Amino acid sequence: MIGKVLRDPRRTGSGTPLEEAENISPALANDLRWVGVPDLESLREAGAVEVCARLEAEGLIDCTYALVALEGAIQGVPHEQLGEDVAERLSRLWAQRCPPRGA
């Protein structure tokens, strides 16, 4: 498992389980819960960029791929179905939020 082990595996939200969302593996769902995103509604509320920042701050993932996967989950589509314009927008938002180290 890539992420940290959940302190309390019952720590889930009352909304849609993360594992039912597009693009969310059990390991990613565990990591999302670790950073305070217990369900799909919480993911939608926080947004892909904010959640990726939390994941990266905890050292859980590299957000290059995860950002697009999370946005696909938010929109309810496989990440491959997001248009290139969405990927470019996310990339710009990520660069503004988390500039490359040493920049």
N, C-alpha and C positions, 0 to 999 in steps of 0.2 A: 504494500500500500504506500503510495507516495506521501500522503498527508499524515498529519498527526492523528493519533487514536482519539476518538471522541471520549471525553470524560464520562459522559452519561449518554449512552446510545438512545435513550428515550427522549433526549432533548430535541424534539422536533416541533415544528409549528403546527398550527391548527388548520392551515390551508392545504393546498395541493402538494403532495409529497414531491420532493425534488426528483426522485427517481422516475417519476412519471413524465417528466419534461423531456423534450427532444434534447439530444446531445449531452445529457447529464448521466455520467456513469456512477455506479455506487461509490467509487473512490472520490470523484469530484463532489458528489452530494455530501460525503463525510467532511471534506475540506470546506465546503460552503457552510455547513453547520458550525464548524470550528470557528469561522470568522463572523458568526452571528446572522447567517442567512438560513433560517430553518425551513423555509418552504418557497414555492414558486412565486407566490404573491410578494414575499419579502425581496426576492431577486428582482422582480419587476419594479418594485418601489425604489430600490437602491440603484438599479441600472448596472449594466455590464462593466463600465469603466470603474465605477466605485468599488464594485465587488472584486474586480481583478486587482485593484490597488490593495485591498485588504488581504487577498490571497498572497500577493507578492510580498507584502510587508511581513507576513508570517513565514516567508520562505517556502511556500507550498508549491507554487507553480511558476513557470515562465508564461506570461500572459499573451504572448504572440498568438498562439492558437486558441487559448481559453477565451479570450475576448470575443472572438467570432462565435465560438461554441455557445457562450452565455447569451449573446445577442440572439442567436437562433432559438435558444430555449425561451427567451423572453417573448419572441415573436411566434413561437410555436411551430417552427420549421427547421428541417435539417440545415446545418450550417452551410452545406453546399448550395442551398437554394437562396441564400442571401446574395444580393447583387454585389457586383464589384464596387459600386458606389457606397454601399453600406460598409464594406470592409475598409475602404479608403477613409470614410468619415470616422470610423472607430479608430483607425490608425492615427489620424490627426488628433482626435480627442485624447488618445492614450499618450501621444507625444507631448501634448500640453499638460496633462496631469502628471506624468512621470517621465521627465526628460531623461535621455540616456545618461548613465553614470559618467562623470567626468566632463559633462557638458556645461 
